[in-house]
Amino acid sequence: MANLLPQYAKKRVGSIYRARFGSVLAILATSLALLTLVALLPSLLALALSPLPEEAADAGRLQSEDILSLVRTQALINHVSPVLVATTTPSALVRSALRAKPASVTVQRISYSRGDKEQVVVSGRATREGVRSYRDNLIALDTFTSVSVPVGALVGSEVTAFTVTLVSAQ
């Protein structure tokens, strides 16, 4: 069809297409500018409604309730920091209790509790001699201040259930 149109008609059709392209491009640019304005409008309003620099400087000063809040927070941090920076962790206590275990002792359960002192309770099965040896090994450690074994676990010669209560030296 392009071959059928005379030269002046081709130029006219080309100028019509260029005009359409230009108008679409202008509409697209205008839409993009409006979208940018809508996106920046909250920031512009915040700047326009913000207090003057003198008022901002007054707002930067600490009020008495802010200072009181800071003092309370500092006291709380001082109160909690010994717990956060403990010298022995529960895993270290359990590890030392398991390292002292002789081969004849089978540990079935370990529980940890924290009160005034850290406490580890080790339960399992062993012979009387195994329990006595385990107790002696735990007493030899500096990790625990108290090692308690029920008397029933120390009497008899057969394999029996035992419970050892350990109190941390911390």
C-alpha positions, 0 to 999 in steps of 0.5 A: 500500500505504501507503494500505491500512495504518492509521495506527498500522501506518505509525508502526510501519513508519517507526520500524523504518526509522529504527532500521535507518538508525540502526544502519547509521549507527552501524556505519559510524561505528564502522568509520571510527573503527577504520580511523582507529585502524589508520592512526594506530597506527604513529605512536602506537607511534613516539611511545610507543617514542621516546627521552626528550628527554635521549636525543634531545639526546644523539643530536643531537650530532655524532659524530667520524665525522660530522665526518669525513664533513662534512670529506670532503664539504667537500673534495670540493665544493672540488675539484669547484667549479672544474669546475662554475663554469667560465669558458668552456663547451663551447658557448662554445668551439664558438660562437667557433670557428664565428664565426671561420669564413669563408664559403668553409669548410664545417664537417662535424664538431666534437668536444670533449674535456676533459683538462688543457685543453679541446680542440675539433677542427673538421673540414670541407672548404675551399680552401687559402686558406679554411683559411689564412684560418680559421686566421688568424681563430682565431689572432686570437681570445683564446679559444684558446692553440693552433691546429693545422692539418696542413700537408697542408691548407695545400698545394694549390689544390683543395678538400680536407678539413681538420682544425683542433685548437684548445686553450682558453685556460682 
